[in-house]
Amino acid sequence: MISQTKMRHIKALLIILVILLSPNFMSFAQTAQKNRLIKPANHVKRVITIIEGKTRYYYALSSTESSVVSFSGPGILKVISRPAFTSDETESLDYTIVYQIDGGEEKTLSATGIEPSKKNSYRDEALGKPGNSTTFEIEVGRGDHSIEFKKLNPKISVACRYSFVPVKAKKIDWIAYSPSRPAEPVELETREETITYYRFSNEKPMKVEVNGPTQLRVLTRIENHYQMRGRINYRVQVLENNNVINTYQLSSTRSDVTVYKENSKLVPGKACEFVVNVPKGRHTYEFVLLDEDKDTVLGRILLPKKDVKLEQ
């Protein structure tokens, strides 16, 4: 005979189980897990905004200094922006945000006819009144990315909040692709497997020639001395047929699982990744370490297995 107390416990557990398995809850859980708020990597003024009674952190845009947001794709970066109304005027505002993905060409996001919000406010009333929000979406591919944001008009205050939604990467079979000679090979060991990287620097870039259309998956590892600690930032510039196409701002810490096969004085960093889209035809790419104080970095190039026939 089951007691009333046990029966109540069983009913409570059944109710919880029904809630957990309901489509609405599962959808909410997936959304909550996927959406990740991102703070700018550099020092940016925080604008505390009260949205329907809840505190939300926005970050002010400058017209001269970039606000840098870093993350790993593929996915969609949501940029939630709000202008500030600094007087009692109720006229609408227009503003434009300028952004660059991985140091590429400048693009713009424009909002027009934005009115003051009737429900929201700033914690610091001296900032005025926030405008209604406008959300922009920026889709990015696989690899590590950094996006720089500025406002176009210095007279209009604009603050943004950044949320990243990752998507599942398309499965591709990759194979190693050797750079052009001369290139200094360096053997690393990870989980009992030997992998060949190639050392390059500011003066000695890593070069590769490839037929498109295809993709190059580029893995880089900073070279750490044992006394180096913490996170290390570095930049790799990509040139296509002698023209700069991208500059990647990368950040890494010491690897916990990868070591040099024949050098106990150095420790490789964790791998950072970016993808170069190769258009049709024959192309030459150079990968240059921009930071002269970092000496050298290791690189590894992968090519989709299905595109190997283009090189034959």
Buried (B, 14 or more C-beta within 10 A) or exposed (E): EEEEEEEEEEEEEEEEEEEEEEEEEEEEEEEEEBEEEBBBBEEBEEBEBBBEEEEBEBBBBBEEEBBBBBBBBBBBBBBBBBBBBEEEEEEBBEBBBBBBBBBBEEEEBEBEEBEBBEEBBBEEEEBBBBBBBBEBEBEBBBBBBBBBBBBBEEEBBBBBBBBBBBBEEEEBEBEEBEBEEEBBEBEBBEEEEEBEBBBBBBEBBBBBEBBBEBBBBBBBBBBBEEEBEEEBEBBBBBBBEEEEBBBBBBBBBBBEEBBBEEEEEBBBBBBBBBBBEBEEEEBEBBBBBBBEEBEBBBBBBBBBEEBEEBEE
